[in-house]
Amino acid sequence: MEIQQSMGSNFLNTTLLLYLSLQIMMTFSTPTGDYTQNPVNECNDDLSPVATCINENTGMTGLPNLHDGFFDGLWLSANKGVHLFVRTLAGERSTIVLTDVEALNINGLRAGNIILELVLIGPDKLTMEDMTQVYDLKPDEAEKARKLLSKAQERSLSALEMNTSYGAEGKVLFRAIDAIPEHVLA
């Protein structure tokens, strides 16, 4: 019996094998935050190599994948709120709304800020290094960082870390987060 496969069926078999391999990796992966070993984005179930995990454990939904997207700017409100204006590579706009902002340290703002990843850090995962970064503390202010960390954890604050390929980077310490389609001030 002779079996002949056309180029189309070879492509189909290769595609199916790749799909099954990815499904197995997703099944056996753990959301440890180490995305160097797991190329599947745990948050969006897609193939982007970097996680945009800002909706994990927050109840927030609706934010598209922002890897290689843009950070268009921010607005600080009088009532301790911050609106981060972001845009996907395809141009889809969203606003990340942070409330009860305790501290913010974003620097390096440039035209064309390209997002590498946004990472949500829950209260139990905050570190003294996070406090040092968000409050712009000096290396000899470890005791102050320790006190700020304890206070942030007691108040159930989280941090949003923005890492970029180009432009603005930083952290925001806040209580609540939400996402709204389009760029919205109110």
C-alpha positions as CSV (number, residue, x, y, z in Angstrom):
1,M,0.0,0.0,0.0
2,E,1.5,3.3,-1.0
3,I,0.6,6.5,0.8
4,Q,1.1,9.8,-1.0
5,Q,0.7,13.1,0.9
6,S,0.2,16.3,-0.8
7,M,1.9,19.5,0.3
8,G,-1.4,20.6,1.7
9,S,-1.8,17.6,4.0
10,N,1.8,17.9,5.2
11,F,1.1,21.5,6.2
12,L,-2.2,20.5,7.9
13,N,-0.4,17.7,9.8
14,T,2.4,20.1,10.9
15,T,-0.1,22.7,12.0
16,L,-2.2,20.1,13.9
17,L,1.0,18.9,15.6
18,L,2.0,22.4,16.6
19,Y,-1.5,23.1,17.9
20,L,-1.5,19.9,20.0
21,S,2.0,20.7,21.4
22,L,0.9,24.2,22.4
23,Q,-2.2,22.7,24.1
24,I,0.0,20.3,26.1
25,M,2.3,23.1,27.2
26,M,-0.8,25.1,28.3
27,T,-2.1,22.2,30.2
28,F,1.1,21.5,32.1
29,S,2.2,25.0,32.6
30,T,1.9,26.8,35.9
31,P,1.3,30.6,36.3
32,T,4.6,31.2,38.0
33,G,5.4,34.4,36.2
34,D,8.5,32.8,34.6
35,Y,7.6,33.2,30.9
36,T,11.0,32.3,29.7
37,Q,10.2,28.6,30.1
38,N,6.6,28.8,29.0
39,P,6.0,30.6,25.6
40,V,2.2,30.6,26.0
41,N,0.8,33.8,27.5
42,E,-1.2,32.5,30.5
43,C,-3.4,35.6,30.7
44,N,-4.5,35.7,27.1
45,D,-4.1,32.1,26.0
46,D,-2.2,33.3,23.0
47,L,1.3,32.8,21.6
48,S,2.7,36.2,22.7
49,P,6.0,35.5,24.6
50,V,5.3,38.1,27.3
51,A,2.3,38.1,29.6
52,T,0.1,41.1,30.0
53,C,-1.3,39.9,33.3
54,I,-3.1,42.9,34.6
55,N,-6.5,41.1,34.8
56,E,-5.3,38.2,37.0
57,N,-7.1,38.2,40.4
58,T,-8.7,41.6,39.9
59,G,-12.0,40.8,38.2
60,M,-10.9,43.1,35.4
61,T,-11.6,41.9,32.0
62,G,-11.7,43.4,28.5
63,L,-8.1,44.6,28.1
64,P,-6.5,43.5,24.9
65,N,-3.0,42.2,24.5
66,L,-0.7,45.2,24.8
67,H,2.6,43.5,23.9
68,D,4.3,45.9,21.4
69,G,1.4,48.3,21.9
70,F,1.8,51.9,23.0
71,F,1.6,53.9,26.3
72,D,0.0,57.2,25.1
73,G,0.2,59.0,28.4
74,L,-1.5,59.4,31.8
75,W,-3.9,61.7,33.7
76,L,-3.7,62.3,37.4
77,S,-7.0,63.2,39.0
78,A,-7.6,65.2,42.2
79,N,-9.1,62.2,44.0
80,K,-6.0,60.0,44.0
81,G,-6.9,58.4,40.6
82,V,-4.7,57.7,37.6
83,H,-5.8,57.0,34.1
84,L,-3.2,55.2,31.9
85,F,-3.9,55.6,28.2
86,V,-2.8,52.5,26.2
87,R,-3.2,51.4,22.6
88,T,-2.6,48.0,20.9
89,L,-0.3,47.6,17.9
90,A,-3.5,47.5,15.8
91,G,-4.6,50.9,17.2
92,E,-7.3,49.7,19.7
93,R,-7.4,52.2,22.5
94,S,-8.1,51.5,26.2
95,T,-7.8,53.3,29.5
96,I,-6.5,51.5,32.6
97,V,-8.1,53.2,35.6
98,L,-6.3,53.0,38.9
99,T,-8.1,54.3,42.1
100,D,-6.8,55.1,45.6
101,V,-3.3,55.6,44.2
102,E,-0.8,55.7,47.0
103,A,2.4,56.3,44.9
104,L,3.4,56.6,41.3
105,N,6.9,56.6,39.7
106,I,6.9,56.7,35.9
107,N,9.8,58.1,34.0
108,G,11.4,58.2,30.6
109,L,8.2,59.4,28.8
110,R,8.9,59.8,25.1
111,A,7.0,60.0,21.8
112,G,6.2,56.4,20.8
113,N,6.4,54.6,24.1
114,I,6.3,50.8,23.2
115,I,4.9,48.5,25.9
116,L,6.9,45.3,26.5
117,E,4.7,44.1,29.4
118,L,2.3,45.2,32.1
119,V,2.6,43.2,35.3
120,L,0.1,43.2,38.2
121,I,1.8,42.6,41.6
122,G,-0.7,41.5,44.2
123,P,-0.4,42.6,47.9
124,D,1.1,39.3,49.0
125,K,3.7,39.5,46.2
126,L,4.9,43.1,46.9
127,T,8.6,43.4,47.9
128,M,10.9,46.0,49.4
129,E,12.3,46.5,45.9
130,D,8.8,47.4,44.7
131,M,8.6,50.0,47.5
132,T,12.1,51.4,46.7
133,Q,11.1,51.8,43.0
134,V,7.6,53.3,43.4
135,Y,8.7,55.7,46.2
136,D,12.1,56.4,44.5
137,L,14.0,55.6,47.7
138,K,17.7,55.6,48.1
139,P,19.6,52.3,48.9
140,D,20.2,53.3,52.5
141,E,16.4,53.7,53.1
142,A,15.7,50.0,53.7
143,E,13.9,50.5,56.9
144,K,11.6,53.1,55.3
145,A,10.9,50.6,52.4
146,R,10.1,47.9,55.0
147,K,7.6,50.1,56.8
148,L,6.0,51.1,53.5
149,L,5.8,47.5,52.4
150,S,4.0,46.5,55.6
151,K,1.6,49.4,55.3
152,A,0.8,48.6,51.6
153,Q,0.2,44.9,52.5
154,E,-2.1,45.9,55.4
155,R,-4.1,48.2,53.1
156,S,-4.3,45.4,50.4
157,L,-2.6,47.6,47.8
158,S,-1.3,46.2,44.5
159,A,1.3,47.5,42.1
160,L,1.2,47.8,38.3
161,E,4.6,47.6,36.7
162,M,5.1,48.9,33.2
163,N,8.1,47.7,31.3
164,T,8.7,49.1,27.8
165,S,10.8,48.3,24.8
166,Y,11.1,52.0,24.4
167,G,10.1,55.0,26.5
168,A,8.3,55.3,29.8
169,E,8.7,52.7,32.5
170,G,7.6,52.6,36.1
171,K,5.3,51.4,38.9
172,V,2.0,52.6,40.4
173,L,0.8,51.5,43.9
174,F,-3.0,51.5,44.1
175,R,-6.1,49.8,45.6
176,A,-8.3,49.1,42.6
177,I,-8.0,48.6,38.8
178,D,-10.3,48.6,35.9
179,A,-10.1,48.9,32.1
180,I,-12.3,50.9,29.8
181,P,-12.4,50.8,26.0
182,E,-11.2,54.0,24.4
183,H,-9.3,56.9,26.0
184,V,-11.5,58.2,28.8
185,L,-10.9,61.0,31.4
186,A,-14.0,60.7,33.5
